[in-house]
Amino acid sequence: MSSTRDTKEPTNSSEDHPSTAALPKGVVLGPDGKPCRTCTPFASWKAMMASDKPSSPSTISTPSTSPTRSTSTSATSFAAEEPPSDCPPDVAQLGRSTWTLLHALTASYPTSPSPTTQTSALTFVTTLSQLYPCWHCAGDFRAWMSRPGNAPRVKSRAEFGQWMCEAHNEVNRKLGKDEFDCGKWEERWRTGWKDGRCD
Ligand SMILES: Cc1cc2nc3c(=O)[nH]c(=O)nc-3n(C[C@H](O)[C@H](O)[C@H](O)COP(=O)(O)OP(=O)(O)OC[C@H]3O[C@@H](n4cnc5c(N)ncnc54)[C@H](O)[C@@H]3O)c2cc1C
């Protein structure tokens, strides 16, 4: 298995992919010009690996040549297929795991955090926005945070949890998903639902 993967290591070189238009829809290139696995839905990744001559036109993006395409490129919620659980994550699996960590983190955040804890929270979110493995997701996240009113709010659990919910809703909107009712973030991520089904 691994040898098959190794021999099919995507390079986006002219030999492997004669032009960017030859890549399947949804495949996103990384800063190194190679297809970025954690930026791409698994179905698109599989299509790329399965065929040297995919039929559909490409939807790709690179940070250097077409940064403005990241929004359309990232709207890839069409792909429901999951990578096997012992394989590297695709963009959706990475996202779900990350949101779980982020909302769980706000759920366990102190109601009255010390200044040091507040600084740690700010540093954590800022660092995540710089190092998140899906580069176009990270870029959009940083852009959203830099807009007026969207800077992380970390003075209390209630504030941080609400801010995280708003951040998540921004991505939901971008991907054409329903917005989550932020009045319910604590039920979803901390206390469990009032109907008792989490107990
Ligand atoms: C910072 C960041 C940026 C991302 N950017 C992109 C991107 O540009 N393109 C892309 O394709 N994917 C992106 N993702 C991944 C994307 O947000 C989803 O995680 C992924 O599409 C899988 O979605 P899902 O429907 O399984 O549920 P998710 O959106 O992962 O949500 C998981 C669960 O969280 C709960 N939930 C949903 N919304 C909220 C909310 N607002 N507040 C609290 N709880 C909520 C729901 O119960 C849901 O089932 C990003 C992820 C992160 C962490």
The ligand as an SDF file (V2000), in Angstrom:
LIG
                    3D

 53 58  0  0  0  0  0  0  0  0999 V2000
  -10.2230   27.6110   11.3850 C   0  0  0  0  0  0  0  0  0  0  0  0
  -10.8960   26.7020   10.3720 C   0  0  0  0  0  0  0  0  0  0  0  0
  -11.0960   27.1570    9.0860 C   0  0  0  0  0  0  0  0  0  0  0  0
  -11.6730   26.3010    8.1350 C   0  0  0  0  0  0  0  0  0  0  0  0
  -11.8020   26.7460    6.8600 N   0  0  0  0  0  0  0  0  0  0  0  0
  -12.2860   25.9020    5.9170 C   0  0  0  0  0  0  0  0  0  0  0  0
  -12.3390   26.2910    4.5540 C   0  0  0  0  0  0  0  0  0  0  0  0
  -11.9480   27.3890    4.1890 O   0  0  0  0  0  0  0  0  0  0  0  0
  -12.7990   25.3730    3.6480 N   0  0  0  0  0  0  0  0  0  0  0  0
  -13.2230   24.1190    4.0260 C   0  0  0  0  0  0  0  0  0  0  0  0
  -13.6220   23.3340    3.1640 O   0  0  0  0  0  0  0  0  0  0  0  0
  -13.1970   23.7480    5.3230 N   0  0  0  0  0  0  0  0  0  0  0  0
  -12.7380   24.5940    6.2590 C   0  0  0  0  0  0  0  0  0  0  0  0
  -12.6990   24.1960    7.5640 N   0  0  0  0  0  0  0  0  0  0  0  0
  -13.3370   22.9220    7.9340 C   0  0  0  0  0  0  0  0  0  0  0  0
  -14.8680   23.1270    8.1040 C   0  0  0  0  0  0  0  0  0  0  0  0
  -15.1500   24.1860    9.0100 O   0  0  0  0  0  0  0  0  0  0  0  0
  -15.5550   21.8740    8.6540 C   0  0  0  0  0  0  0  0  0  0  0  0
  -14.8860   21.4360    9.8120 O   0  0  0  0  0  0  0  0  0  0  0  0
  -15.6360   20.7340    7.6790 C   0  0  0  0  0  0  0  0  0  0  0  0
  -16.2750   21.1720    6.4890 O   0  0  0  0  0  0  0  0  0  0  0  0
  -16.4460   19.5490    8.2620 C   0  0  0  0  0  0  0  0  0  0  0  0
  -17.7410   20.0540    8.5330 O   0  0  0  0  0  0  0  0  0  0  0  0
  -18.8480   19.2870    9.3460 P   0  0  0  0  0  0  0  0  0  0  0  0
  -20.1480   19.5820    8.6450 O   0  0  0  0  0  0  0  0  0  0  0  0
  -18.5040   17.8770    9.5740 O   0  0  0  0  0  0  0  0  0  0  0  0
  -18.9520   19.9930   10.7730 O   0  0  0  0  0  0  0  0  0  0  0  0
  -18.0400   21.0800   11.4380 P   0  0  0  0  0  0  0  0  0  0  0  0
  -18.2600   22.4030   10.7850 O   0  0  0  0  0  0  0  0  0  0  0  0
  -16.6390   20.5800   11.5310 O   0  0  0  0  0  0  0  0  0  0  0  0
  -18.6670   21.1860   12.8920 O   0  0  0  0  0  0  0  0  0  0  0  0
  -18.5690   20.1240   13.8350 C   0  0  0  0  0  0  0  0  0  0  0  0
  -19.7350   20.2360   14.7860 C   0  0  0  0  0  0  0  0  0  0  0  0
  -19.6560   21.4850   15.4520 O   0  0  0  0  0  0  0  0  0  0  0  0
  -20.9650   21.9810   15.7350 C   0  0  0  0  0  0  0  0  0  0  0  0
  -21.0180   23.3400   15.2150 N   0  0  0  0  0  0  0  0  0  0  0  0
  -21.2240   23.7470   13.9310 C   0  0  0  0  0  0  0  0  0  0  0  0
  -21.1420   25.0780   13.8470 N   0  0  0  0  0  0  0  0  0  0  0  0
  -20.8720   25.5180   15.1100 C   0  0  0  0  0  0  0  0  0  0  0  0
  -20.6820   26.7970   15.6630 C   0  0  0  0  0  0  0  0  0  0  0  0
  -20.7370   27.9140   14.9450 N   0  0  0  0  0  0  0  0  0  0  0  0
  -20.4140   26.8870   16.9860 N   0  0  0  0  0  0  0  0  0  0  0  0
  -20.3530   25.7820   17.7560 C   0  0  0  0  0  0  0  0  0  0  0  0
  -20.5330   24.5430   17.2870 N   0  0  0  0  0  0  0  0  0  0  0  0
  -20.7820   24.4100   15.9690 C   0  0  0  0  0  0  0  0  0  0  0  0
  -21.9580   21.0480   15.0750 C   0  0  0  0  0  0  0  0  0  0  0  0
  -22.5000   20.2050   16.0760 O   0  0  0  0  0  0  0  0  0  0  0  0
  -21.0920   20.2580   14.1050 C   0  0  0  0  0  0  0  0  0  0  0  0
  -21.5680   18.9640   13.9110 O   0  0  0  0  0  0  0  0  0  0  0  0
  -12.1000   25.0080    8.5170 C   0  0  0  0  0  0  0  0  0  0  0  0
  -11.8890   24.5690    9.8310 C   0  0  0  0  0  0  0  0  0  0  0  0
  -11.2910   25.3980   10.7500 C   0  0  0  0  0  0  0  0  0  0  0  0
  -11.0310   24.9060   12.1570 C   0  0  0  0  0  0  0  0  0  0  0  0
  1  2  1  0
  2  3  1  0
  2 52  2  0
  3  4  2  0
  4  5  1  0
  4 50  1  0
  5  6  2  0
  6  7  1  0
  6 13  1  0
  7  8  2  0
  7  9  1  0
  9 10  1  0
 10 11  2  0
 10 12  1  0
 12 13  2  0
 13 14  1  0
 14 15  1  0
 14 50  1  0
 15 16  1  0
 16 17  1  0
 16 18  1  0
 18 19  1  0
 18 20  1  0
 20 21  1  0
 20 22  1  0
 22 23  1  0
 23 24  1  0
 24 25  2  0
 24 26  1  0
 24 27  1  0
 27 28  1  0
 28 29  2  0
 28 30  1  0
 28 31  1  0
 31 32  1  0
 32 33  1  0
 33 34  1  0
 33 48  1  0
 34 35  1  0
 35 36  1  0
 35 46  1  0
 36 37  1  0
 36 45  1  0
 37 38  2  0
 38 39  1  0
 39 40  1  0
 39 45  2  0
 40 41  1  0
 40 42  2  0
 42 43  1  0
 43 44  2  0
 44 45  1  0
 46 47  1  0
 46 48  1  0
 48 49  1  0
 50 51  2  0
 51 52  1  0
 52 53  1  0
M  END
$$$$
